């Protein structure tokens, strides 16, 4: 595992539909807090300030988030991967080097390098050709990681005796879990299309981006991200194409990776397993950057120039989106490295879990990662919930205010505080959800993941 990334194989996307979010019972917390000096992390500005005071935005030349790029985290998913999942094979039968999984990883790696050059933290959901949530199937010569039931449906594996899509769902759930526990601001999944009709490949070229409009932050935030990356890819590829390319635009369609959980099954949507158990806690888009079925497009996407163009287009889109978020926040433990890659937990279930809360008072660092100043009156809120899941998939019903002053920070500024989260519910393992509220909504409801801390180690 590289310092900036964690390897996690991605499997084919599954089109599913789901219902809007509902509520769940929680325990009401008793929480108190007080401001106190806390040391900024090593990644903070070179000129330290008095602990507990407002830390100025370090400033940079980054065009993604010039105020404080080190506070931003982007999760990148190179679609498909592993012995069992090539994605779309090379239509010209030139080998695995030209398969979808190989090209998406090459593009993802270029995007990661470009983001890091801009000072942005990167979490690679896979950086090798492997599948951590299971890739062990002897009949096809695959001897990867053992199978894990990541989505908790009671089954795992691959083969004639295993329900279809089991492997896909566990792999994609593991990928979502890694992005969520890492606290990514956005997740971009990179794919290459293979248009067909009646079982026959269609030799056309186009780009298309998918998102969901069924999230707490509504359709606008994720649609804005989808539109920005779609336009970026289209604009960057156009000058390189010697053939006609199409722009299919953006579509709200609940592919498994972009869909939130199905909290309340309906007649039209009866099966929660066809949605992720734990959906993305940040805006996520799936980009079909081009078409593998048109040989000229395929060759372009296999070239360094084509891969650079796609990566530049995705960077353009992320810069446009992140540069326009008015209210956003990173809430983390004081002193943590950004991004913090969670360790892979042993066993046959979920791989990535919320970290354990420190004993006693908790030192936090609050950073304004939005484009505008925080309004006065923001309140830090928290709530505990009993759960056997690795982390909470939505906020508890009750979020109590913490008695600590939150200054009206300018973009990129940060402040350290100490909070007492109180006692978790006495019955079993609990997870605390910590976010900022303006009285009507929280930054988590706007797509900035809450900090989650467990009452006990995984």
N, C-alpha and C positions, 0 to 999 in steps of 0.2 A: 504494500500500500504506500503510495507516494505521499509526502507530507500534505499536499494540497488536495488529495483525492482519495476515494475509496473505490475498489473494483467491485462492480455489481453488474452482472449480465442483464441485458434487457431482452425481453421476448416480444413476439409479435403483438401488435395492438389489437384490442377487441372492442368492437362497437357495441355499446350498451346504453340503456337509458335509465333514468333514476328520478326519484321524487325530491322535492325541496326538503331542506333540513327541518327537523322537528326538535323537541326538547327531551331532556333526560334528567332523572332525579339526581341531586347532589347533596352533599352535606354543607351547611352554612359554616364558613370559617370564622374564627375569632382571630383577627390580625391587628398587629400594632407595628409601628415603625418609627424610627428616628434617624435623622441625618447624622452622619459621623464621617470623619476623614477615612478615605480608602485609597490605596495606591492605584494609579492607572496602570493598565497592562503595558507590557513591553512594546506593543505595537502602536502605542499612542504617540502624540506629537513629540518631537525631539526636545522641545522646551517644556519641561514639566511645570505644573502649576501646583499650588497648595492643594493637598488632598481634600476632597469634599467641595472645592470650588468648581465653578464652571470651567471645563477644559476647552480652550478655543479650538475651532476647526483647523486642522493642520494645513488645509489647502493643498492643491496639486495642479498639475497640468492635465489631469484625467478629464476626458470629454464625457465619460460615463457619469461620474459624480465627483466633480472637482473639489467640493467642500471637504470630503473625507472618504475617499474611495475604499479605504481599508475596513470601513464599517459595513460595506455592501457585500453580500454573498449571492452568487449565481450557481444553481445546480444545472449541470449539463448531462443529458442522457443521450448517449450514442445508441440509437435504436438497434434492437436485436443483439446477438452475440452469444458465443458458446458453441460447443460441438453440435448441439441439437437445433440451433436456430441461426440459419444463415440470413434470415429475412428473405428478400427476393434474390434468388440465385442469378448469376450472370446469364441473361437471355442468349448471349452468343456462346455460352458454354466455354468461357475462357478460364474458369476456375474460381476458387474462393477469394482470390485477390481482387476480383471485380464484383463480388457479392455485396448486397446492401450492407451487411454488418461491418464489412471492412471499410467501405466508403464513409459510413456514418461515423465510425471511430476516428478516421482520418480528419474529417471535418470538425468533429468535437474537440479533438486535440489542438487543432489550429485555433479554434475559438477560445479554448482555455488559455492558450499562450497569449492571445491578443487581450483578453480580459485581464490577465495577470500583469501584462505590460501597462495597463491602465490603472493598476493598483487594486483591482477588484479581487475579492476572495472567490475561489472556485472549488466546487465539490463535483468531481467526476463520478457519475453513477456507475460507470465502468471505464477503466482505462486499459483493459486488456480484453482478449477474446475468451472470456470465461463467464460462467454463471454461478454465482455464489449460492443462490437459493435452490440449486439442484441441476445437475447435468450428468447424471450417472445412469447410463443405459447401455448395457453390454451388447445387446443385439445390433446396435448401430456403431459399436466401437467407441462409445463415449464413456469416459471414466473420470468425470469431473466431481464437483462437490456433491455430498449426499443430499437427498431430497429433504426439504423442510416445508412444513405446513405454516407458511408465513401469514396467510390471510385468515387462519383459524376456522376453516370450514370442515376440518376433520380428515381431510385427504391430502395426499401429496404424491408426486411422482409422474411418470409418463409411461404410456404403453397401452396395449389393447384392453387391459382390465381397469384402466383409470379413466374417469370421465374426461371428455374433451375439454381442453383449455385449462385444466388443473395446473399444469406447469406454468402456463402463461400468467395466470392470476397470481400465483405465489411469487413469481419473479418480479412482476410489476409492483406488487405490494411491497416487496423488499426495497425496491427502488424508491417508491414514495416514502417509505419509512426513513430511509437515509436522508432524503432531502428535508423531510419534516424535522427530524431530530437535529439536523445540522442548522436549522433556522434560516434556510435560504429565502432570499427576497423574491426570487423568481425561479422557475424551472422551465427549461427549454428542451424538448425532446426532438431529436433530429432523425428524420426518415427520408426514404426515397420511394416514390410512387411506382406502381406497375399497372397502369390502366389496361383494362381488358373488357371485352364484351362477348358474351356467349362462349367463354372459355378461350377466346383468341386475344392475343396481345394487340393493343392499339399503339401504333407508332406516332405518338404525339408527345409534346413536352409542355409541362406547366408546373407552377408552384401553387400550393394550397396550405392553409393553416387552420387548425382546429382548436377550439376552446370550449369551455362550458359557461353557460349563463346562469347556472344554478349554484351560486356560492353566497356566503354571507355578504361579500362585498359587491354583489350584484353583477350584472353583465358588463358594466362599463370598464372596470379596471382590467379584467382579463381580455376583453375585446380590444382595448387600447393596446395592450401588449401584443396580441395576435396581429392586429393591423400594422403595428410598427415593424415587427419582424418580417411579416409577409412583404411589405413594401420594400424593406431593406434587401431581402433576397432577390426579389424581382428586378429591382433597379441595378443591383450589382452584377447579375448574370446577363442582363440584356446586352451590354456592349460586347460580351465575349461570344454570344451565340450567332452562328452563321445560318441559323434556321429560325423558323417562327416559334416563339414561346408564348404560352398562354398564362394569364393571371386569373386563377380561380378564386382569389380573394380569401376571406375568412368565413368559417362556418361554425356555428354553435352546435356541436354534435358530441354527445357524451361517450367518446372513446374511453376505454377503461382507465387509462393513465390520467386523463384530465377530469374525470367525473368525480364528484363528491360521493360519500356513502349514501346508501338508501336507508334512511332511518325508519321510515314508515312505508312498508310495502303497500301497493295499491293494486287494483285489478289489472291495470296496464303494466305495472312493474312489480311482479309478485316475488321475484327472487333476488334477495340482497347479495347473494354470492356473485351475481353478474356485475356488481359494482365493487369498488375497493372497500374493504372493511374500514380502512382509514384513508380518506382522501387527502389531497394536497392542501396544506394550510397556507399556501401562497398562490398567486396567479401562476398557472401552468399552461403552456401551449405545446401542441404537437405540430411540427412543421414538415410537410412533405416538400422538400426543397426543390425537387425536380423529378424527372421521369427516367426510369432505367430502361424502358422499352424502346425508346428512340436511340439508335446507336450513337448518333452525334452527341446527344445530351449525355448519354452514359459515358462516353469518352471524355466529355468536358468535366463531368463530376469526378472522374477518376484522375484528372490531371491536377497538378499543383495549383495552376492558375484558377481552375474552377473551384477547387476546395477553398482556396483563399477568398475568392469572391463570395461564396456562400457564408464563410465565417465572418467576413467583413459586413455582409448584409445583416446577419444575426446580431453582430455587435452594434451596428447602426440602430437596429430596432430596440435593443436593450438600453442603449444610451438615451434614445428618445423617451422610452417609457420611464426609466428610473429618474430622468431629469425633470419629469413633469409631475411626479407624485407630490402633492401638497403636504399631506400629513402622513408621516411614516416614522417608525422607531425601531431601533435594535435594543432589546433588553437582554442583558447577559450577566453572567457572574463576573465580578471585578477580577481582572487579571487573566481571564481566559484568552486563548489565541483565537483569532477569527480567520477562517472558519474553524470550529472545533469538530473534528471527524469522530463520531462515536465509535467505540470498539464493537466488533462483531461478537455477540453473545453466543456461547455454546448452546448446543441442544438442537432440537428439530422444529422449533417454533419460530416466532419473530426474531429477527436478527439485531435490530437497533432499538434501544430503550432509552427513555428519559433518564438523565443522570440523577443520582441520589442528591438530595439537598444536604448542604453542609450542616453539621451540628450547630445549634444555637443560632444567633442572628446571621442573616445572609447578606453579604456585600454584593450589591448590584451596580452595574454601570449602564446608564441610560444615554442613548445617543440619538440625536435627531438625524434621521436618514432621509427626510423629505426635502422638497424643493423650497418650502416656505418655513417661516418661523413657527415654532409651537405657540399656540395661543395660551394666554394666561388661564389658569384654572384647570389645567390637565391634572388628573388624579391617577396615581398608581393603584391598581386594584388587583385582588387575588382571590382565589377560591380553591378549596380542596375537593376532590372527588374520589371515592373508592372505585378502583378498577383493577381488572386483571389484564387489561390491555397494556402494551408497552408504553403508551402515552395517551393523552386525551384526544379524541378526534373532533371535539368541539368544546366550547367554553362551558363550565358549570352554569347552572341556572342562577346561582347566587355568586356575585363577585363583590366582595366588601372592600371599601376604600382603605388604603394604608395611610397612616397618619404621618406623611412626610411631604414636604414642599417640593413640587416639581417646577423648576424655573422655566421661563419661556425661552427655550434654547433657539438659537439661530441654526440654520442648516449646518450640519457637521459638528456642532458643539456637543459636548457630553458632560455628564455629572455623575459622581459616585455617591451612593447612599447605602445605608444599612437598614435592613428591614427584619422584623420578626414575623414570620408567617404563622405563628401560633401553632397549636397542636393539631395534627391531622386527625381525621375521624379514627376512633379506636378500633374499628372492625376491618382489619386487613390492610393491604397495601393501598396507598393513596397517591395521587399526583396533584401537585399545585399548578395552577394556571395563572400567570402573572402578565398583565397587560396595562396599557394606558387608556383612560377613558376621558372623553370630553363632555360627559353627561348624557349624550344620546347614542354614542357608539364607542367602540374601542378600536385601537390601532390593529388588533388582531382581526376585527371585522372588516377592516380596510385592506387586509392582505399582508400585514406585517406580523409574522408568527409570534405568538406569545412565548415567553420563557416557561418551560415545563420542568419541574423538579419532583422527583419521587421521594416518598417517605422512607424507602429502603432501596438498597442496591439491587440491580437486576439479578 
